[in-house]
Amino acid sequence: AKEHAAGTLAQLAADAGQRTQMVEAGAILLLVKLLKAGGASELAGHAAATLGGLALDAEWEQSLVESGAVACLARLLTIGHGSVRQSAAEALANLARHGAETRLEIARVGSIHPVVMILTTGNTTERVCAARALRNLAFEEQCRFAIVQAGGITPLVSCVASEGDEAQEPATGAVRNLTMGVHCEDTLRVAVVEAGGIPALVGALTSADGAVREQAVAALRNLAFDPTSKAAIAASGIDELVRLLSDNNAVTKANAAGTLSNLTCSSLPACVVADA
């Protein structure tokens, strides 16, 4: 009966109005209690899926964190399997969409390494959830270094290079976030470059998926702040960057122009872009 009820709640959590009713009825603490007692059972998977639905709404973020849900979900990443592990990863990805403190809490309880392992070894759906989680966590500098230390760069870059892989778009977004900001630590950008990030991102500029192109050109714009990356981007990416100046997506066009601008600064002569 518990499994049936939890499964029904997981389905209902897809609806925003139902989520409000669940929270008002005290569902969060009951679901966390099920996680603590349920091991890696199907019941725990349903509970994690329901919490993942609730985590879509920023208004329940604090209640979820204070309930102890984050640690319970992190535990499921390591003891769960199949759909149970997937539901936990998806719930954490949803939670990581919100505040900085929540992202840091997700990292603090040890979630990043198992998420990287799921990205490396999971099935397609699991890997999509893992890539989404890393993308959202990478908004925080502290989490970025944890992702690098957990070995997350290589599997992310591998996803970026895999056209047609459902994890390509969130993985490309993760690389964009890892390299974000003019003052991004050099070690983060170097890690992406050493993992083959530049050819993977340049290849993604030709993706049929506009969202992938948008994320890839933003990541290249970030990398183009690094003098050691400019030549590699210019050597293989100029033609595609120029082509993206005509992309239908305004953000993609702006980032293509920004990347070309960054390439002309400092050590790389402006004529490299002009000659394209």
Disulfide bonds with the S-S distance in Angstrom:
none
